[in-house]
Amino acid sequence: MNEKEPSKEKEIDFSISEMISDFKKEKKKIENLSTFVDYVVEETMPKVFGENIEKAYENSKKTADFIMRHII
């Protein structure tokens, strides 16, 4: 099947939105983007890619770009 997963981006968007909420609760405010991106990568990417943290860090740039485009 050639079907793409259109809901996957929405699912990731929702997860990142949840992380923003959790981050604000923990840190009170987002002090800088890199701190937040590190938090998102550490907290969400293992859930998206399994427990392969190396894969998560390979995708940190993509995560930052996604946040910049869709959230901030």
C-alpha positions as CSV (number, residue, x, y, z in Angstrom):
1,M,0.0,0.0,0.0
2,N,1.2,3.5,-0.8
3,E,-0.7,5.1,2.0
4,K,1.1,7.7,4.0
5,E,0.3,8.3,7.6
6,P,-1.4,11.8,7.6
7,S,-2.4,11.4,11.3
8,K,1.2,10.8,12.4
9,E,2.2,14.5,12.1
10,K,-1.0,15.4,14.0
11,E,0.0,12.8,16.6
12,I,3.5,14.2,16.9
13,D,2.1,17.8,17.0
14,F,-0.2,16.8,19.9
15,S,2.7,15.1,21.7
16,I,4.9,18.2,21.3
17,S,2.0,20.4,22.5
18,E,1.7,18.2,25.5
19,M,5.5,18.6,26.1
20,I,5.1,22.4,26.0
21,S,2.5,22.2,28.7
22,D,4.6,19.8,30.8
23,F,7.7,21.9,30.3
24,K,6.0,25.1,31.4
25,K,4.8,23.3,34.5
26,E,8.3,22.1,35.3
27,K,10.3,25.1,34.3
28,K,7.7,27.9,34.7
29,K,8.8,29.4,31.3
30,I,10.8,28.5,28.3
31,E,14.1,30.3,28.9
32,N,15.5,29.5,25.4
33,L,14.7,27.4,22.4
34,S,17.7,25.0,22.7
35,T,16.7,24.1,26.3
36,F,13.2,23.3,25.2
37,V,14.4,21.4,22.1
38,D,16.7,19.3,24.3
39,Y,13.7,18.6,26.6
40,V,11.4,17.6,23.7
41,V,14.1,15.3,22.2
42,E,14.7,13.6,25.5
43,E,11.1,13.2,26.4
44,T,9.3,12.6,23.1
45,M,11.7,11.1,20.6
46,P,12.2,7.8,22.6
47,K,8.4,7.4,22.6
48,V,8.2,8.1,18.8
49,F,11.3,5.9,17.8
50,G,11.3,3.4,20.6
51,E,14.1,3.4,23.2
52,N,16.7,4.1,20.5
53,I,18.1,7.4,22.0
54,E,20.8,7.6,19.3
55,K,18.1,7.7,16.6
56,A,16.3,10.4,18.7
57,Y,19.4,12.6,18.8
58,E,19.9,12.1,15.0
59,N,16.4,13.6,14.6
60,S,16.9,16.5,17.0
61,K,17.4,18.9,14.1
62,K,14.1,17.7,12.5
63,T,12.5,18.2,15.9
64,A,13.7,21.7,16.2
65,D,12.6,22.6,12.7
66,F,9.2,21.1,13.4
67,I,8.8,23.2,16.5
68,M,9.9,26.3,14.8
69,R,7.4,25.8,11.9
70,H,4.4,24.6,13.8
71,I,4.6,25.7,17.4
72,I,6.6,28.8,17.9
